[in-house]
């Protein structure tokens, strides 16, 4: 077997492979706080690129950024019963406001709060209470606000970038005068997420409605984007919620209409998180490390000068500096190409694998022979072999090469999803599809199953046994049929999968 930079491989142990890719790319590490991670510069630069792109998309759709408190009075959550029930087990609670010395020389909490404060698991209630003060008239609507923040959900089983006790995200919260406007907003923002996933992350997604059991607590409808990872499990990559009037009634968000009567407003919320970083890792990376789509890569091209001695060094560095300037003058994705020279005093092979494992889309190696031939040696992260190219030709084609990598990654991920999506109309095939051949050490198996169903209650026992969930009811791709389990008439099908 060929040696790989990452061990174990995807086929050998996918969960551990994922952790090792994150570590090898130097994206994050575990912290002293259980369930929390340190996002290191390379991982944070990737998140910053995601932030910037998404933030531009939010503002282009009329939204503004604001910031709301980290702490939420417990009474706010209690006003919306379904919401608090959905998050109660994940809440971190602040009960005291200071520390004092204890008799053993340590510290103990003191100054008990009159009302416990919840560390933000999501902000519908605290933002709703604020909006109730802002909204008086129909003229105050709509309110279209997003915040970039951290949240805390007390997870017991954590995994870097996928499920951690604290994570970073954005959450949009909007208020509207009519249900129609709120539904339009809900659909608009899930489309923004789908656009970002497919055209920036190169990650194909299915847009659809969540079933009752998977809906956001307190929402009337939840839309999601669902992506297939390379282990064929589903990852919910973003959600947009039509909240109806549930939260406006709980938080008293009311306004005087054009006709003079008092009405409750209609609200939405929507969000994505640093889980997108994990999604990107699991969609594209291979057994040599991280693979990044050029639109989001912190560095799109790295130049590695190769020389012996000071005489060669000066000549090579002059050549690569001129090359860098020529490439940086080109544009990709309407921005200057992000390029760096790696002139660290380490061995060439070590330097190459450093950038391979970090997923840099294009590596250029330039030595004396390349300089003499006025050429470059080009390594694409999405292809196994490097090739020599005329320097002028490379500079002229560099934007096209980055675009080819971006498109190629999407097409490869889409082909993988298509190859592992099946339509199933009976229990036996459903069981077979989601049952590994080796129960003790399950191999990569399953995928997306498109199945008609009449009632989630009818499926509950089977889904629990197989550890499968309904991911979504796909939008615009449905027709009536018969439930794959009971044979009852079914109005639509859902995508079923094992998931993160």
C-alpha positions in Angstrom: 0.0 0.0 0.0 1.2 3.5 -0.8 2.2 5.5 2.3 -0.1 8.3 3.3 0.6 11.5 5.3 -2.4 10.8 7.5 -2.9 7.7 9.5 -5.3 6.1 9.9 -6.8 6.5 6.5 -10.4 7.3 5.8 -11.3 3.7 5.1 -9.5 2.4 8.3 -11.0 4.8 10.8 -12.9 7.8 9.5 -13.5 9.6 12.8 -9.9 9.4 13.8 -8.8 10.3 10.3 -10.8 13.5 10.6 -9.2 14.4 13.9 -5.7 13.8 12.5 -6.4 15.9 9.4 -7.4 18.8 11.7 -4.2 18.4 13.7 -1.9 17.9 10.7 -3.2 21.1 9.1 -2.6 22.9 12.4 -6.2 24.1 12.5 -7.2 23.5 16.1 -6.3 21.7 19.3 -8.1 20.6 22.4 -8.1 23.1 25.3 -7.9 23.0 29.1 -11.6 23.4 29.2 -13.4 20.1 28.6 -15.4 20.2 25.3 -13.8 23.4 24.0 -11.1 23.9 21.4 -8.4 26.4 20.5 -8.9 27.5 16.9 -5.4 28.1 15.6 -4.4 30.7 13.0 -4.8 28.5 9.9 -8.2 27.3 11.1 -9.3 30.8 12.1 -8.1 32.3 8.8 -10.4 29.8 7.0 -13.3 30.8 9.3 -12.5 34.5 8.6 -12.8 33.9 4.9 -16.1 32.2 5.5 -17.3 35.1 7.7 -16.3 37.7 5.1 -18.1 36.0 2.3 -21.2 35.3 4.2 -21.3 38.7 5.7 -21.2 40.3 2.2 -24.1 38.0 1.2 -26.1 39.0 4.3 -25.6 42.7 3.6 -26.5 42.3 0.0 -29.9 41.0 1.1 -30.5 44.0 3.3 -29.3 42.8 6.7 -27.2 44.7 9.3 -24.9 43.5 12.1 -25.5 44.1 15.8 -24.5 42.4 19.0 -26.7 41.2 21.9 -25.9 40.0 25.4 -24.1 36.7 26.1 -26.3 36.1 29.2 -30.1 35.4 29.1 -32.3 35.6 32.1 -33.8 32.2 32.8 -37.3 33.6 32.8 -36.9 34.6 29.2 -36.5 31.0 28.2 -39.4 29.9 30.4 -41.8 32.1 28.3 -41.5 29.8 25.3 -42.1 26.3 26.6 -41.2 24.2 23.6 -38.0 26.3 23.1 -36.8 25.8 26.7 -37.6 22.1 26.6 -35.5 21.7 23.4 -32.4 23.4 24.9 -32.8 22.7 28.7 -30.3 19.8 28.8 -27.6 21.8 27.0 -27.7 25.0 29.0 -24.8 26.4 31.0 -26.2 28.3 34.0 -24.6 31.2 35.9 -25.8 31.4 39.5 -23.3 33.6 41.3 -21.6 36.9 40.5 -18.2 36.7 42.4 -15.7 34.5 44.0 -14.3 34.5 47.6 -11.6 32.6 49.5 -12.7 29.4 51.1 -11.3 28.0 54.4 -9.0 25.5 52.5 -7.2 28.3 50.6 -9.1 28.0 47.4 -12.0 29.9 45.9 -15.8 29.4 46.1 -18.8 31.1 44.4 -20.4 33.9 46.4 -23.1 36.5 45.8 -26.0 34.4 44.5 -27.9 36.0 41.7 -31.5 36.8 42.2 -32.3 35.1 38.9 -30.0 32.6 37.2 -28.5 33.6 33.8 -28.2 31.2 30.9 -25.1 31.4 28.8 -26.4 32.0 25.3 -27.3 28.7 23.6 -29.2 30.7 20.9 -30.6 34.2 21.1 -34.3 34.2 20.1 -35.5 35.1 23.6 -33.0 37.9 24.5 -33.2 39.4 21.0 -37.0 39.1 21.0 -37.2 41.0 24.3 -35.1 43.8 22.7 -37.2 43.8 19.6 -40.4 44.2 21.7 -39.0 47.7 22.7 -38.0 48.6 19.2 -41.3 47.7 17.5 -44.3 50.0 17.9 -45.7 50.6 14.4 -45.7 48.8 11.1 -43.3 51.6 10.0 -40.7 50.0 12.3 -40.8 46.8 10.2 -39.1 44.8 8.9 -36.1 44.4 11.3 -33.3 42.6 9.5 -30.4 41.9 11.9 -27.5 39.4 12.1 -25.0 38.9 14.9 -21.6 37.2 14.8 -21.1 35.6 18.2 -20.2 32.5 20.3 -22.7 30.2 21.9 -22.5 27.5 24.5 -24.4 24.1 24.3 -23.2 21.7 27.0 -22.2 18.8 24.8 -21.0 15.6 26.5 -19.4 14.0 23.4 -17.4 16.5 21.5 -15.4 16.6 18.2 -13.4 19.5 16.9 -15.4 21.8 14.6 -18.4 19.5 14.6 -19.8 19.4 18.1 -18.1 21.4 20.9 -19.4 23.0 24.1 -18.6 26.5 22.8 -18.6 27.3 19.1 -18.6 30.4 16.8 -21.5 31.2 14.6 -23.8 33.9 13.1 -27.5 34.1 13.9 -29.9 36.2 12.0 -33.1 37.4 13.6 -35.8 39.2 11.7 -39.2 40.7 12.4 -42.0 41.1 9.8 -45.5 42.5 9.5 -46.9 39.5 7.7 -46.5 35.8 7.6 -45.8 35.9 3.9 -42.8 38.3 4.4 -41.4 36.1 7.1 -41.7 32.9 5.0 -40.0 34.7 2.1 -37.2 35.7 4.4 -36.8 32.1 5.7 -36.5 30.8 2.1 -34.2 33.6 1.0 -31.7 32.9 3.7 -31.6 29.1 3.2 -30.9 29.9 -0.4 -28.0 32.1 0.6 -26.6 29.2 2.7 -27.0 26.8 -0.3 -25.3 29.3 -2.6 -22.4 29.7 -0.2 -22.1 25.9 0.4 -22.0 25.0 -3.3 -20.2 28.0 -4.8 -17.7 28.8 -2.1 -17.3 25.6 -0.2 -17.7 23.4 -3.3 -20.0 21.3 -1.2 -23.3 20.1 -2.8 -26.3 20.3 -0.5 -30.0 19.3 -0.5 -32.4 22.0 0.6 -35.5 20.9 2.3 -37.9 21.1 5.3 -37.2 19.3 8.5 -39.7 16.8 9.7 -41.6 17.4 13.0 -39.1 15.5 15.1 -36.1 17.4 13.7 -37.6 20.9 13.7 -36.0 23.7 15.7 -37.8 24.0 19.1 -40.5 26.6 18.9 -40.4 26.9 15.1 -43.4 26.5 12.7 -41.0 25.3 10.0 -37.3 24.7 9.7 -35.5 24.6 6.4 -32.0 23.1 6.3 -29.2 22.3 3.9 -27.9 18.7 4.2 -24.6 17.6 2.9 -23.1 14.1 2.5 -19.6 13.6 4.0 -17.1 11.1 2.6 -18.1 8.5 5.1 -21.6 8.9 3.6 -23.1 10.4 6.8 -25.3 13.5 6.6 -24.2 16.8 8.1 -26.8 19.6 8.7 -24.8 22.5 7.5 -27.2 25.4 8.0 -30.8 26.1 9.1 -33.4 28.8 8.6 -36.5 28.9 10.8 -40.0 30.4 10.3 -41.0 31.1 13.9 -44.5 32.2 13.1 -45.8 34.3 16.0 -44.6 31.9 18.7 -41.7 34.0 19.9 -43.4 37.4 19.3 -46.3 36.3 21.6 -43.9 35.0 24.3 -41.8 38.3 24.1 -44.7 40.7 23.3 -43.4 41.9 19.9 -46.5 43.8 18.8 -47.1 46.6 16.4 -49.9 48.9 15.3 -50.9 48.0 11.8 -51.8 50.5 9.0 -55.5 50.0 9.9 -54.8 50.9 13.5 -55.2 47.5 15.2 -52.5 45.9 17.4 -51.0 42.7 15.9 -48.2 40.3 16.9 -45.3 40.3 14.5 -43.9 37.4 12.6 -40.3 36.4 13.2 -37.5 34.2 11.7 -34.0 33.1 12.7 -31.2 31.5 10.8 -27.6 30.4 11.4 -24.5 28.6 10.4 -21.4 27.9 12.6 -17.8 26.8 12.6 -19.3 23.4 11.9 -18.8 24.5 8.3 -15.1 24.2 8.8 -15.6 20.5 9.8 -17.9 20.1 6.8 -15.3 21.4 4.4 -12.7 19.1 5.9 -14.9 16.0 5.5 -16.1 16.9 2.1 -12.8 17.3 0.3 -9.8 16.1 2.3 -7.9 12.9 1.5 -5.4 10.6 3.1 -2.6 13.2 2.7 -4.5 15.9 4.6 -6.7 18.9 4.1 -7.9 19.9 0.7 -9.3 23.5 0.3 -11.4 25.1 -2.3 -9.6 28.1 -3.7 -12.4 30.6 -2.9 -11.9 30.0 0.8 -8.2 29.0 1.1 -6.2 31.3 3.3 -3.4 31.0 0.8 -4.2 30.0 -2.8 -0.7 29.7 -4.0 2.6 29.1 -2.2 6.0 29.4 -3.9 8.8 27.2 -2.5 12.3 28.4 -3.7 14.9 25.7 -4.0 18.6 26.6 -3.9 22.1 25.7 -2.6 24.3 28.3 -1.2 24.0 32.1 -1.0 24.8 32.7 -4.7 21.9 30.6 -5.8 19.7 31.9 -3.1 19.9 35.6 -4.2 19.2 34.7 -7.8 16.3 32.3 -7.0 14.7 34.8 -4.6 14.8 37.6 -7.1 13.1 35.2 -9.6 10.4 34.1 -7.2 9.7 37.6 -5.9 9.1 38.8 -9.5 6.9 35.7 -10.1 4.9 36.4 -6.9 4.3 40.0 -8.0 3.2 38.9 -11.5 0.8 36.4 -10.0 -0.5 38.8 -7.3 -1.3 41.2 -10.0 -3.8 38.7 -11.4 -7.3 38.3 -10.0 -9.4 35.2 -9.1 -12.9 35.6 -7.8 -12.7 39.4 -8.3 -9.9 39.6 -5.7 -6.1 39.7 -5.9 -4.7 36.2 -5.7 -3.5 35.2 -2.2 0.1 34.1 -2.6 3.0 33.7 -0.3 6.7 32.7 -0.6 7.9 30.0 1.9 11.6 30.7 2.3 12.0 28.9 5.7 15.3 27.1 6.3 13.9 23.6 6.3 14.2 20.7 3.9 12.3 20.9 0.6 10.3 17.6 1.2 9.3 18.7 4.7 8.2 22.1 3.3 6.2 20.4 0.5 4.2 18.2 2.9 3.6 21.1 5.3 1.6 22.8 2.6 0.0 19.6 1.2 -1.4 18.8 4.7 -2.7 22.3 5.0 -4.5 22.1 1.7 -3.0 24.9 -0.2 -4.5 24.6 -3.7 -1.4 25.3 -5.8 2.3 24.8 -4.9 5.1 26.2 -7.1 8.6 24.8 -6.7 11.3 26.9 -8.3 15.0 25.8 -8.5 18.0 26.7 -10.7 16.8 24.6 -13.6 13.3 26.1 -13.5 14.8 29.6 -13.4 17.2 28.8 -16.4 14.2 27.5 -18.4 12.0 30.4 -17.3 9.5 27.9 -15.9 7.8 26.7 -12.7 7.1 23.2 -11.3 3.3 23.1 -10.5 1.7 20.9 -7.9 -2.1 21.0 -7.6 -3.6 19.8 -4.3 -6.5 18.1 -6.2 -4.2 16.1 -8.4 -1.4 13.6 -7.4 1.3 14.6 -10.0 3.2 17.8 -10.4 4.1 19.2 -13.8 6.5 21.7 -15.3 5.0 24.8 -17.0 6.4 27.8 -18.8 6.3 30.7 -16.3 4.4 33.1 -18.6 1.9 30.4 -19.5 1.3 29.7 -15.8 0.8 33.4 -15.0 -1.6 33.8 -17.8 -3.6 30.7 -16.8 -3.4 30.9 -13.0 -7.0 32.3 -12.6 -8.4 29.5 -14.8 -6.4 26.9 -12.9 -7.9 28.0 -9.6 -11.4 28.0 -11.1 -10.8 24.5 -12.4 -9.8 23.3 -8.9 -12.9 25.0 -7.4 -15.3 23.4 -10.0 -13.5 20.1 -9.9 -13.9 19.7 -6.1 -17.6 20.4 -6.4 -18.1 17.9 -9.2 -16.2 15.3 -7.4 -18.2 15.7 -4.2 -21.5 15.7 -6.2 -20.5 12.5 -8.0 -19.8 10.9 -4.7 -23.2 11.9 -3.3 -25.0 10.7 -6.4 -23.2 7.4 -6.3 -24.4 6.8 -2.8 -28.0 8.0 -3.0 -30.6 5.4 -3.5 -34.4 5.2 -3.7 -35.8 2.6 -1.3 -39.4 1.3 -1.1 -39.2 -1.6 1.3 -38.0 -2.4 4.8 -35.5 -5.1 3.8 -33.6 -2.9 1.4 -33.7 -0.1 4.0 -32.2 -2.4 6.6 -29.6 -3.7 4.2 -28.5 -0.2 3.2 -27.9 1.0 6.7 -26.4 -2.2 8.2 -22.6 -2.6 8.1 -21.1 -5.9 7.1 -18.9 -5.7 10.2 -21.0 -4.8 13.3 -18.0 -4.7 15.6 -15.9 -2.4 13.4 -18.3 -0.8 10.9 -17.0 0.0 7.5 -18.1 3.0 5.6 -21.6 2.2 4.4 -25.0 3.6 3.7 -25.6 7.0 2.3 -28.8 8.9 1.4 -32.0 6.9 1.1 -34.9 8.6 -0.6 -38.0 7.0 1.0 -41.7 7.8 1.1 -43.1 7.8 4.6 -46.6 8.4 6.0 -45.8 9.0 9.7 -42.6 9.5 11.7 -44.3 7.6 14.6 -44.5 4.5 12.4 -40.8 4.6 11.7 -39.5 5.5 15.2 -38.5 2.0 16.4 -36.8 1.1 13.1 -34.9 4.4 12.9 -33.7 4.1 16.5 -32.5 0.6 15.9 -30.5 1.5 12.8 -29.4 4.9 14.2 -30.9 6.7 11.2 -32.7 10.0 11.1 -34.9 11.8 8.5 -32.7 14.6 7.3 -35.2 16.7 5.3 -38.1 16.6 2.9 -36.4 17.9 -0.3 -37.8 21.1 -1.7 -39.3 21.0 -5.2 -38.5 17.3 -5.8 -41.4 15.3 -4.3 -44.4 13.3 -5.4 -46.9 11.0 -3.6 -46.2 7.4 -3.0 -46.5 4.6 -0.4 -44.6 4.4 2.9 -41.7 2.1 2.5 -42.4 0.5 5.9 -46.2 0.5 6.3 -47.5 0.8 2.7 -49.8 3.7 3.8 -50.3 6.6 1.4 -47.5 9.2 1.7 -47.6 12.7 0.4 -43.8 13.0 0.0 -40.5 11.3 0.6 -37.6 12.3 2.9 -33.9 11.8 2.8 -32.9 9.4 5.5 -29.3 8.9 6.6 -27.0 8.3 9.5 -25.8 11.7 10.6 -23.5 13.9 12.8 
